[in-house]
Structure formats: structure tokens, C-alpha cells
Amino acid sequence: LTARQSAGAALRALRHFHDGGYAYTLQPPLLGRDAVDDFLFGSKAGFCEHYAGAFVVLLRAMGVPARVVTGYQGGELNPVDGYLTIRQSDAHAWAEYWAAGAGWRRIDPTAAVAPERIAHNLARALPQPAGFGLAPLLNLQNDPNSWLSQIRFRYAALNNAWNQWVLDYNPDRQRGFLEELSSAFANWRGALGAGGRRVGKARGG
């Protein structure tokens, strides 16, 4: 197949999901032995792994090489220490199909059904239970500029520092720290010596 034909097959599969009455849910019904058939022609409800797997089956049936890819989507940048926090809720599955002359092309079938799942992570895309009047707290938690998020960021940064410099203080990290300390001490001693020489010359003059 040409790259154009492969792209056309991928587009038809996406349209099938978009126009076929499919729904995104983390609580899909139990599927039988022929899970893909049950999903495509029965339940039509599932999460990213269902859509990625079914998309690959559809493309292979049309003669297009395709594969499922799993990993993580997004994450949260901590403004305190600059580290990126990846949670289990960021786990995701998508697909790749082969286009002649271009190689593997990435595509996310879930976007055809639940684009909000792709724009945000799982925790923000799904409805949040807000019993016992907790809705204001959930809103604060989802707002990165709120006081609650600032406390959460600082706690996460402290926890990360503890992991980096105490729990994971291995020989390589220790060696690097000692090298930085030695370099800083050498610079300080050199500056002190230069200052002493300038004072001596001034007194001698």
C-alpha cells in the first residue's frame, strides 16, 4: 500500500470510532473470548487500550501494518524544583501504522472518541466525585496557582529532594558532590589568596 492508502485506512478507522456510537469509560463491560469483536460490534465502550488495540486490528485487516504503543501522556511540571511528576493516571496507549516511504506514523484513536482525554490527563478528563462538599477542594487541587497546589508542589519538591539526596545518594552522586565541593573550595582559596596579595602590595606601597 502507498502512504496515501495507509493514511486513508487510518482515517476510515477513526471515523468508525467517531461516528459509530462509541464511548470512553474506565468501567467497560466484561468482554468475552473474542474481546476485540465484542468491543467493536457489541459494547462499544472502553478506554485507551481498547481503542488502540481495536484500531490496530482494523488496520491490519485492511492490509496496513500497525502496532500498539504504551507509555505515559503528559505529566505535571513542579514549578518549585522543575521536576516532572508522572503518575499512574498519566498511563496511556496509542497506535502506530506503517506508511511507505515515511515509516511509522503515530496516531491516537482515543482522540476520536474522547479528545478531552488527550488534551488533559486522565484525572482531569474524567468527572470527579465531589461528595461531602469537597467540590471546592477538588477545584483548588486542579488549579496549579491555588494555595493548595502550592502546598502540594512544595511537599512534592521536599519529597523529591529527600529521594535524590538521601535515599538515592549513591557513589556516583557522592563523587559528583565532592568534585563540586572541591572546585568551590579551590575557587574560594584562590580568591582569598589573590585578595591577600593585593592587601600585601597595598601595605608595601
C-alpha positions in Angstrom: 0.0 0.0 0.0 1.1 3.6 -0.6 1.4 6.1 2.2 -1.7 7.8 0.9 -3.7 4.5 1.0 -2.4 3.7 4.6 -3.4 7.2 5.8 -6.9 6.7 4.2 -7.3 3.4 6.0 -6.4 5.0 9.3 -8.8 7.8 8.7 -11.6 5.3 8.0 -10.9 3.5 11.2 -11.0 6.8 13.2 -14.3 7.7 11.5 -15.7 4.4 12.6 -15.0 5.2 16.2 -16.2 8.8 15.9 -19.4 8.1 14.2 -20.2 4.6 15.5 -21.6 5.5 18.9 -18.5 4.6 20.9 -18.0 5.9 24.5 -14.9 6.3 26.7 -15.1 4.7 30.2 -12.8 3.2 32.7 -15.5 0.7 33.7 -16.3 -1.2 30.4 -18.4 -4.3 30.5 -16.7 -7.7 30.7 -15.7 -8.8 27.2 -15.7 -12.4 26.0 -13.1 -14.6 24.4 -13.2 -12.5 21.2 -12.6 -9.3 23.0 -11.9 -7.1 20.0 -15.1 -8.3 18.2 -17.1 -7.8 21.4 -15.8 -4.3 21.7 -16.2 -3.3 18.1 -19.7 -4.8 17.5 -21.1 -5.1 21.0 -20.2 -2.9 24.0 -18.5 -0.1 22.1 -17.3 1.2 25.4 -13.8 1.2 26.8 -10.6 3.1 27.5 -7.4 3.8 25.6 -6.1 0.2 25.4 -9.4 -0.9 23.9 -9.3 1.8 21.2 -5.6 1.3 20.4 -6.0 -2.5 20.1 -9.2 -2.3 18.0 -7.6 0.3 15.8 -4.6 -1.9 15.1 -6.9 -4.9 14.3 -8.9 -2.8 11.9 -5.8 -1.5 10.1 -4.2 -5.0 9.8 -7.5 -6.3 8.4 -7.1 -3.6 5.7 -3.5 -4.7 4.9 -1.8 -1.9 6.8 1.0 -2.9 9.3 0.1 -1.4 12.7 1.1 -1.8 16.4 0.0 -0.8 19.8 2.3 1.5 21.8 2.0 2.0 25.6 3.6 4.7 27.8 2.7 7.9 29.5 1.0 11.0 28.3 1.6 14.4 29.9 2.7 14.8 33.5 2.8 17.7 35.9 5.7 20.2 36.0 6.6 21.2 39.5 7.4 24.9 39.5 9.4 24.6 42.7 12.2 22.3 41.6 11.5 21.9 37.9 10.9 18.2 38.0 8.2 16.5 36.0 5.9 14.2 38.0 4.5 11.2 36.2 1.6 9.4 37.8 -0.2 6.2 37.0 -3.1 8.3 35.8 -0.8 9.5 33.0 -0.5 6.0 31.6 -1.8 5.8 28.1 -2.0 3.6 25.0 -2.0 4.7 21.3 -1.0 3.2 18.0 1.4 3.5 15.1 0.8 2.5 11.5 3.4 2.0 8.7 3.4 4.5 5.8 5.5 3.6 2.8 8.4 6.0 2.4 7.7 7.7 5.8 8.0 4.9 8.3 5.9 4.5 11.5 3.3 7.2 12.0 1.9 7.9 15.4 -1.9 8.2 15.8 -4.2 8.2 18.9 -7.5 6.5 18.3 -8.9 7.6 21.7 -8.9 11.2 20.4 -11.7 10.3 18.0 -14.0 9.4 21.0 -12.7 11.4 23.9 -10.5 14.3 22.8 -10.5 15.7 26.4 -8.6 12.6 27.4 -5.8 13.7 25.1 -5.9 17.3 26.0 -5.7 16.6 29.7 -4.5 13.7 31.8 -6.9 11.0 33.0 -7.6 12.6 36.4 -8.8 15.9 34.8 -10.6 14.3 31.9 -12.9 12.1 34.0 -15.7 13.5 36.2 -14.5 14.0 39.8 -16.7 12.7 42.6 -17.4 15.6 44.9 -19.3 14.1 47.9 -19.5 15.7 51.3 -19.0 19.2 49.9 -15.5 18.5 48.5 -16.0 20.2 45.1 -14.2 23.4 46.2 -11.2 21.4 47.3 -11.1 19.5 44.0 -11.2 22.7 42.1 -8.3 24.0 44.2 -6.3 20.8 43.5 -6.8 21.1 39.8 -5.8 24.8 39.8 -2.0 25.0 39.6 -2.0 28.5 41.0 -4.1 27.8 44.1 -2.7 27.8 47.6 -3.5 24.1 47.9 -1.5 23.3 44.8 1.4 25.4 46.0 1.5 23.4 49.3 1.3 20.2 47.2 4.2 21.3 44.9 6.4 22.2 47.9 5.7 18.9 49.6 6.5 17.0 46.4 9.7 19.0 45.9 10.8 18.2 49.5 10.0 14.6 49.0 11.9 14.5 45.7 14.9 16.2 47.4 14.8 13.5 50.1 14.7 10.8 47.5 17.5 12.3 45.4 20.0 13.2 48.2 19.3 10.7 50.9 17.7 7.6 49.6 19.4 7.6 46.3 22.8 9.0 47.5 24.9 6.5 45.5 28.7 6.6 45.0 28.4 8.5 41.7 26.3 11.2 43.2 28.7 11.4 46.2 31.6 11.7 43.8 29.9 14.4 41.9 29.1 16.3 45.1 32.7 16.0 46.4 34.0 17.3 43.0 31.8 20.3 43.1 32.8 20.9 46.7 36.5 20.6 45.9 36.1 23.0 42.9 34.2 25.5 45.0 36.9 25.3 47.7 39.7 25.8 45.2 38.0 28.9 43.8 37.4 30.2 47.3 41.1 29.6 48.2 42.3 31.2 45.0 40.1 34.3 45.6 41.3 34.5 49.2 45.0 34.3 48.1 44.5 36.9 45.4 42.9 39.2 48.0 45.7 38.6 50.4 48.3 39.5 47.8 46.5 42.8 47.0 46.4 43.7 50.6 50.2 43.0 50.9 51.0 45.1 47.9 48.9 48.0 49.2 50.7 47.9 52.6 54.1 47.6 50.9 53.3 50.6 48.7 
